[in-house]
Amino acid sequence: MATEARERIEARRRVQQREAPLAIRDDKDDEMIVSFPEFIFKEFIVAVGMTVFLVLVSIFLQAPLLGKANAAMTPNPSKAPWYFLGLQELLSRFPPLMAGVAFPTFVIVLMILVPYVDKNPSRRPAERKLAIILFALYSMIAVALVVIGTFFRGHEFTWDWGWVLGSGQ
């Protein structure tokens, strides 16, 4: 133990005896990567590639559009866009107060409370089991409701197995 103390005292003495550099360091010789030409060019190439991909997908996958809108006759019930199909599916199964107010509020409050429930300070996903399980559960339920509303709901939002069984309309 005494040798450790002596070594620390000796190290402190060496640090105190070192003199500060007299010249200001010149940064001209350091390697620097300028972000403008290299990184912006790569992002531009990715943006062009993504645009080409989306144009090709939009050419080959035609959206199933209906006829011109008629204000005198609306479909009963109308099917929501895909991002609201989960909520519409909940509305078909539960009372409106539960599906439209209570469930979304519960999900938002749960997402707000997750950091307070899972107090693990680690940023490694392998150590954040509770947060990953809660998010995966929420994602699976949301995707399942959208898939059910998209593929298994037919005319007048009735349950339709035609898409699965091969006798689609």
C-alpha positions, 0 to 999 in steps of 0.5 A: 500500500505504501508503494502505491502511495509513493507511485501516486505522489511520484506521478503527481510530481511528474505532471506538475513539472511538465511545462505547458506548450509555448506554441499554439497547435496548428490544425492544418495537418489534421485530417478533416472530412468536409461534410458538404461535398461528400456527405451531401452527395451521398444523401442526394444519391439516396434521395434520387434512388428512393424517388426512382423506387417510389415512382416504379412502385407507383407504376406497377401497383395501381391503387384501387380507386372507385368512381367519381365521388357523389355527394348524394350517395355515400358508401355505408359504411365508408372504409377509412384510409389504412392509417385509421383502419386500426381505429375503425376496427376497434370501433366495430368491436367496442363501444365508441367511448371505449374505442375512440377515447379510452383505448387511444388515451390509454396507449398514449399514457402508457407510452409516456409512462414507459420511461418511468416504469423501465428505469434501466439507464442502459442504451443497449437494446439487449438490456431494455427487455421491458421497453422492447416487449411493450413496444413490440406488443403495441406494434403487433396489435396496431399492425394486426388491426390494420391488416384485419381492416384492410384484407378481411373486411369486405362490403359494408365492413362485414367480415370477409374470408374471400381474400384468404380462401381465393374467392375474392370479390 
